[in-house]
């Protein structure tokens, strides 16, 4: 069994090790070591990455997972059993993960303490970290929890990881304890704050988390999903958001604190322009329909109207087809370009015998497109060739 150094010393960045097995995977290989500093993905936390160094050779470790009690260091190339290596983690990745995971504990404690909401789900990705809560929480409660988490970070409270019997762990836990756990379990305790069972990596002091920033909250099932980042990743996202906001402020020629008012003003202006455009579009549709019906001759009891428009919206094309089909003898086909595709709308008056469903099938076959509809109306599109 591989000795898990990462559970004993989260700050250790490398260790000597011996290859005890090399498993061929679907893509690449899984290297098993007698001891490792690499944390395998699990419990919502991403795995470490890094490299295995043997002499002048460096084998990159892209992912680590634990399967059937064995820790597999995933690589693109194999290593022979008995090979001595220096296992070295990517420290920045480890530190980022420790910041996120510790921040999750601080927030989970806050939501439990302030809101009575339990953490029922935790997921970490390279872009964002999420917590799923057992009940809905308000924006005011979220602000309180974020403030408490950052206060505990600023106070630089010590963090201790300790193995203990499940019975003792149940008494130490500040949040809900899993009664199904038995035997020896690992408890992570933040002084005066969170204490729960956890096999993840955490810094020795809360100050190393830097900060916690909640970016979004949304309803999820019967509760709330919280989106957040900590430390370096939080600062990077805040900086990117601030650059975008600063650019918007300059474009709108407003003060920083007026960004919301500026956006609301733009929304009002856009709404007004859309209403004017819609009115102009309707007038165009009515006039265009009148001209087409007037200029199209009746042949074998049908007014076959085929129209190709370059500068027309999808909504205008549908409206025009509907207005034209109010004439019982109109057989309408409208082509227009949008989104890099050629689009077509078909409509038929009540006295036209050939259905739009049959006509669009023929057009799809000819143009290699897709779409469908009813006997009196259909629409589809195809790639421009």
C-alpha positions as CSV (number, residue, x, y, z in Angstrom):
1,X,0.0,0.0,0.0
2,X,1.3,3.5,-0.9
3,X,2.3,5.7,2.0
4,X,0.3,8.9,1.8
5,X,2.7,11.6,2.7
6,X,0.2,14.3,1.7
7,X,-1.9,13.4,4.7
8,X,1.1,13.9,7.1
9,X,2.7,17.0,5.7
10,X,0.7,19.1,3.1
11,X,3.7,21.5,2.7
12,X,6.1,18.7,1.5
13,X,6.6,19.2,-2.2
14,X,8.7,16.2,-3.2
15,X,9.8,12.8,-1.9
16,X,11.9,9.9,-3.1
17,X,9.9,6.8,-4.1
18,X,10.2,3.4,-5.8
19,X,7.9,2.2,-8.6
20,X,6.0,-0.8,-7.3
21,X,3.7,-1.3,-10.3
22,X,3.0,0.1,-13.8
23,X,-0.6,-0.4,-15.1
24,X,-1.5,0.2,-18.7
25,X,-4.6,2.4,-19.0
26,X,-6.9,3.2,-21.9
27,X,-4.7,6.2,-22.5
28,X,-1.2,6.1,-21.0
29,X,-0.1,4.4,-17.8
30,X,-0.8,4.4,-14.1
31,X,2.4,4.4,-12.0
32,X,2.1,3.1,-8.4
33,X,4.7,4.2,-5.9
34,X,5.7,2.9,-2.4
35,X,5.0,6.5,-1.1
36,X,3.8,9.7,-2.6
37,X,3.3,13.4,-2.1
38,X,0.6,13.5,-4.8
39,X,-3.0,13.9,-3.7
40,X,-5.4,11.8,-5.7
41,X,-8.7,13.3,-6.9
42,X,-11.5,12.7,-4.4
43,X,-14.0,14.3,-2.0
44,X,-14.7,17.1,-4.5
45,X,-11.0,18.2,-4.6
46,X,-8.9,18.0,-7.8
47,X,-5.7,15.9,-7.9
48,X,-2.2,17.2,-7.8
49,X,-0.1,17.3,-11.0
50,X,3.7,17.3,-11.3
51,X,6.5,15.0,-12.5
52,X,8.5,11.8,-11.6
53,X,12.2,12.4,-12.0
54,X,14.6,9.5,-12.6
55,X,18.1,10.7,-13.5
56,X,17.9,13.0,-16.6
57,X,14.4,11.7,-17.4
58,X,11.2,13.6,-16.4
59,X,7.8,11.8,-16.7
60,X,4.9,14.3,-16.4
61,X,2.0,13.3,-14.1
62,X,-1.2,14.7,-15.5
63,X,-3.7,13.3,-13.0
64,X,-3.8,11.1,-9.9
65,X,-6.6,8.8,-8.8
66,X,-7.1,6.1,-6.2
67,X,-8.6,2.8,-7.5
68,X,-9.1,-0.2,-5.3
69,X,-6.7,1.1,-2.7
70,X,-4.0,1.9,-5.2
71,X,-2.9,5.4,-6.1
72,X,-2.3,5.7,-9.8
73,X,-0.1,8.5,-11.1
74,X,-1.2,8.9,-14.7
75,X,1.5,9.4,-17.3
76,X,2.0,9.2,-21.0
77,X,5.0,6.8,-20.7
78,X,5.7,3.7,-18.6
79,X,8.3,3.2,-15.8
80,X,9.7,-0.1,-14.8
81,X,9.0,-1.7,-11.4
82,X,11.9,-1.0,-9.1
83,X,12.8,2.4,-10.7
84,X,13.8,5.0,-8.1
85,X,12.2,8.4,-8.7
86,X,11.9,11.8,-7.2
87,X,8.1,12.5,-7.0
88,X,7.6,16.3,-7.3
89,X,4.2,18.0,-7.3
90,X,3.4,21.3,-9.0
91,X,3.3,23.4,-5.9
92,X,1.2,26.2,-7.3
93,X,-1.6,23.7,-8.2
94,X,-1.4,22.2,-4.7
95,X,-1.5,25.6,-3.0
96,X,-4.5,26.7,-5.2
97,X,-6.4,23.5,-4.3
98,X,-5.6,23.9,-0.6
99,X,-6.9,27.5,-0.6
100,X,-10.1,26.4,-2.4
101,X,-10.8,23.5,-0.1
102,X,-10.1,25.4,3.1
103,X,-12.3,28.2,1.9
104,X,-15.1,25.6,1.3
105,X,-14.8,24.6,5.0
106,X,-15.0,28.2,6.1
107,X,-18.1,28.9,4.0
108,X,-19.8,25.6,4.9
109,X,-19.3,26.4,8.6
110,X,-20.7,29.9,8.0
111,X,-23.8,28.7,6.2
112,X,-24.4,26.1,8.9
113,X,-23.8,28.6,11.8
114,X,-25.7,31.6,10.4
115,X,-28.3,30.0,8.1
116,X,-28.8,26.5,9.4
117,X,-28.0,25.3,5.9
118,X,-26.0,22.1,5.4
119,X,-23.4,21.5,2.7
120,X,-24.8,18.6,0.6
121,X,-22.4,18.9,-2.3
122,X,-19.0,20.2,-3.1
123,X,-17.2,20.4,-6.5
124,X,-13.9,21.9,-7.6
125,X,-13.0,22.7,-11.2
126,X,-10.1,24.8,-12.6
127,X,-12.5,27.7,-13.2
128,X,-14.9,27.7,-10.2
129,X,-15.7,26.0,-6.9
130,X,-19.3,25.2,-5.9
131,X,-21.1,24.3,-2.7
132,X,-24.7,23.0,-2.7
133,X,-26.7,24.0,0.3
134,X,-29.7,22.1,1.7
135,X,-32.0,25.2,1.7
136,X,-32.3,28.5,-0.1
137,X,-30.4,31.4,1.4
138,X,-30.8,35.1,0.9
139,X,-28.3,37.6,-0.5
140,X,-28.1,39.2,3.0
141,X,-27.2,35.8,4.5
142,X,-24.6,35.2,1.8
143,X,-22.9,38.5,2.6
144,X,-22.8,37.6,6.3
145,X,-21.3,34.2,5.6
146,X,-18.7,35.7,3.3
147,X,-17.7,38.3,5.9
148,X,-17.4,35.6,8.6
149,X,-15.2,33.4,6.4
150,X,-12.9,36.3,5.6
151,X,-12.7,37.4,9.2
152,X,-11.5,33.9,10.2
153,X,-8.9,34.1,7.4
154,X,-7.7,37.5,8.7
155,X,-7.4,36.1,12.2
156,X,-5.0,33.5,10.8
157,X,-6.5,30.6,12.9
158,X,-4.6,27.4,13.1
159,X,-5.8,24.3,11.2
160,X,-5.2,20.8,12.6
161,X,-5.7,17.4,10.9
162,X,-6.0,14.5,13.3
163,X,-6.9,10.8,13.0
164,X,-9.4,9.6,15.7
165,X,-12.1,7.1,16.3
166,X,-15.5,7.8,14.7
167,X,-17.1,8.1,18.1
168,X,-14.7,10.8,19.2
169,X,-15.0,12.5,15.8
170,X,-18.7,12.8,16.1
171,X,-18.3,14.8,19.4
172,X,-15.6,17.1,17.8
173,X,-17.6,17.9,14.6
174,X,-19.2,21.3,14.5
175,X,-21.4,20.4,11.5
176,X,-23.5,17.3,10.6
177,X,-21.5,14.1,11.2
178,X,-22.0,11.0,9.0
179,X,-23.2,8.4,11.4
180,X,-22.3,5.6,9.0
181,X,-18.6,6.2,9.5
182,X,-16.8,3.7,11.7
183,X,-13.2,3.1,12.8
184,X,-10.5,5.6,12.5
185,X,-11.4,8.8,10.6
186,X,-9.5,12.0,9.8
187,X,-10.9,15.2,11.2
188,X,-9.8,18.7,10.0
189,X,-10.4,21.3,12.6
190,X,-10.1,25.1,12.2
191,X,-9.7,26.7,15.7
192,X,-13.0,28.2,16.8
193,X,-14.6,27.4,13.4
194,X,-15.2,24.4,11.3
195,X,-14.5,20.8,12.3
196,X,-15.5,17.8,10.1
197,X,-14.2,14.6,8.6
198,X,-12.1,15.3,5.5
199,X,-9.2,13.6,3.6
200,X,-8.4,16.7,1.6
201,X,-5.3,19.0,1.8
202,X,-5.5,22.2,3.9
203,X,-2.9,24.8,4.8
204,X,-1.7,24.9,8.4
205,X,-3.2,28.4,9.0
206,X,-6.3,30.1,7.6
207,X,-4.3,33.2,6.7
208,X,-2.8,31.2,3.8
209,X,-6.2,31.1,2.1
210,X,-5.8,34.8,1.4
211,X,-9.5,35.6,0.8
212,X,-12.9,34.1,-0.1
213,X,-15.1,35.7,-2.7
214,X,-18.6,34.5,-3.6
215,X,-19.3,35.3,-7.2
216,X,-22.8,33.9,-7.8
217,X,-25.6,32.1,-6.1
218,X,-28.5,30.3,-7.8
219,X,-31.4,28.1,-6.9
220,X,-30.5,24.4,-7.1
221,X,-33.1,21.7,-6.5
222,X,-34.5,22.6,-3.1
223,X,-31.5,24.6,-2.0
224,X,-28.9,27.0,-3.3
225,X,-25.7,26.5,-5.3
226,X,-22.8,28.9,-4.2
227,X,-20.1,29.7,-6.7
228,X,-16.8,31.0,-5.2
229,X,-13.0,31.2,-5.4
230,X,-10.3,31.7,-2.9
231,X,-6.8,33.2,-2.8
232,X,-4.9,33.6,-6.0
233,X,-7.7,32.3,-8.2
234,X,-10.2,34.7,-6.6
235,X,-7.8,37.7,-7.1
236,X,-7.2,36.8,-10.8
237,X,-11.0,36.6,-11.4
238,X,-11.6,39.8,-9.5
239,X,-8.9,41.6,-11.6
240,X,-10.4,40.3,-14.9
241,X,-13.9,41.4,-13.8
242,X,-12.6,44.8,-12.7
243,X,-10.8,45.3,-16.1
244,X,-14.1,44.6,-17.9
245,X,-16.1,46.9,-15.6
246,X,-13.5,49.7,-16.1
247,X,-13.8,49.3,-19.8
248,X,-17.6,49.5,-19.6
249,X,-17.4,52.6,-17.4
250,X,-15.2,54.3,-20.0
251,X,-17.5,53.4,-22.8
252,X,-20.5,54.6,-21.0
253,X,-18.7,57.8,-19.7
254,X,-19.9,57.3,-16.2
255,X,-18.5,56.9,-12.7
256,X,-17.5,53.5,-11.3
257,X,-20.4,53.5,-8.8
258,X,-22.9,54.3,-11.6
259,X,-22.3,51.1,-13.6
260,X,-25.7,49.6,-12.8
261,X,-27.5,52.9,-13.7
262,X,-25.6,53.0,-16.9
263,X,-26.7,49.5,-17.9
264,X,-30.3,50.2,-16.9
265,X,-30.2,53.3,-19.2
266,X,-28.9,51.2,-22.0
267,X,-31.6,48.6,-21.5
268,X,-34.3,51.2,-21.7
269,X,-32.8,52.6,-24.9
270,X,-32.5,49.2,-26.4
271,X,-36.1,48.4,-25.5
272,X,-37.3,51.6,-27.1
273,X,-35.3,50.9,-30.3
274,X,-36.6,47.4,-30.5
275,X,-40.2,48.7,-30.3
276,X,-39.5,51.2,-33.1
277,X,-37.8,48.5,-35.2
278,X,-40.7,46.1,-34.6
279,X,-43.2,48.7,-35.7
280,X,-41.1,49.5,-38.9
281,X,-40.7,45.8,-39.6
282,X,-44.5,45.2,-39.4
283,X,-45.1,48.1,-41.8
284,X,-42.6,46.7,-44.2
285,X,-44.1,43.2,-44.0
286,X,-47.6,44.5,-44.7
287,X,-46.4,46.7,-47.7
288,X,-44.2,43.9,-49.1
289,X,-47.0,41.4,-48.8
290,X,-49.4,43.7,-50.5
291,X,-47.0,44.2,-53.4
292,X,-46.2,40.5,-53.8
293,X,-49.8,39.4,-53.8
294,X,-50.7,42.1,-56.3
295,X,-47.7,41.4,-58.7
296,X,-47.9,37.6,-58.6
297,X,-50.1,36.0,-61.2
298,X,-52.5,33.2,-60.6
299,X,-51.3,30.0,-62.3
300,X,-53.3,26.8,-62.1
301,X,-55.1,28.2,-59.1
302,X,-51.9,29.0,-57.2
303,X,-49.9,32.2,-56.5
304,X,-46.4,30.8,-56.3
305,X,-44.3,33.4,-54.4
306,X,-40.6,32.7,-54.1
307,X,-38.6,35.5,-52.4
308,X,-34.9,35.8,-51.5
309,X,-33.9,38.5,-49.0
310,X,-30.4,39.2,-47.7
311,X,-31.2,41.8,-45.0
312,X,-34.1,40.4,-43.0
313,X,-34.6,38.9,-39.6
314,X,-36.0,35.5,-38.8
315,X,-39.0,37.1,-37.2
316,X,-39.7,39.3,-40.2
317,X,-39.4,36.3,-42.5
318,X,-42.0,34.3,-40.5
319,X,-44.4,37.3,-40.2
320,X,-44.2,37.9,-44.0
321,X,-44.9,34.2,-44.7
322,X,-47.9,34.2,-42.4
323,X,-49.4,37.4,-43.8
324,X,-48.9,36.1,-47.4
325,X,-50.5,32.8,-46.5
326,X,-53.7,34.6,-45.5
327,X,-54.4,34.6,-49.2
328,X,-56.0,31.2,-49.7
329,X,-54.2,30.7,-53.1
330,X,-50.7,31.7,-51.9
331,X,-47.8,29.2,-52.0
332,X,-44.9,31.0,-50.2
333,X,-41.2,30.2,-50.1
334,X,-38.9,32.8,-48.5
335,X,-35.1,32.4,-48.3
336,X,-32.8,34.5,-46.1
337,X,-29.3,34.4,-44.7
338,X,-28.6,34.3,-41.0
339,X,-25.8,32.8,-38.7
340,X,-23.8,31.7,-41.7
341,X,-26.6,29.5,-43.0
342,X,-29.3,29.8,-45.6
343,X,-32.7,29.7,-43.9
344,X,-36.1,29.1,-45.5
345,X,-39.7,29.6,-44.5
346,X,-42.6,28.0,-46.2
347,X,-46.3,28.8,-45.9
348,X,-49.5,27.8,-47.8
349,X,-52.9,29.3,-48.1
350,X,-56.0,27.2,-47.3
351,X,-56.7,26.3,-51.0
352,X,-53.1,25.1,-51.8
353,X,-53.0,21.4,-52.2
354,X,-49.3,20.7,-51.9
355,X,-48.3,20.7,-48.2
356,X,-45.4,22.6,-46.8
357,X,-44.2,19.4,-45.1
358,X,-43.7,17.8,-48.6
359,X,-42.1,20.9,-50.0
360,X,-39.5,21.4,-47.2
361,X,-38.5,17.7,-47.5
362,X,-37.6,18.3,-51.1
363,X,-35.7,21.5,-50.3
364,X,-33.8,19.8,-47.5
365,X,-32.8,17.0,-49.9
366,X,-31.6,19.5,-52.5
367,X,-29.7,21.8,-50.1
368,X,-28.6,19.2,-47.6
369,X,-30.5,21.0,-44.9
370,X,-32.7,20.1,-42.0
371,X,-36.1,21.3,-40.8
372,X,-39.8,20.5,-40.9
373,X,-43.2,21.7,-39.9
374,X,-46.9,21.3,-40.6
375,X,-49.0,21.2,-43.9
376,X,-49.5,24.9,-43.8
377,X,-46.2,26.1,-42.4
378,X,-42.6,24.9,-42.2
379,X,-39.1,26.2,-41.8
380,X,-35.5,24.9,-42.1
381,X,-31.9,25.8,-42.8
382,X,-28.8,24.5,-44.6
383,X,-25.1,25.4,-44.7
384,X,-24.0,27.9,-47.3
385,X,-22.1,26.1,-50.1
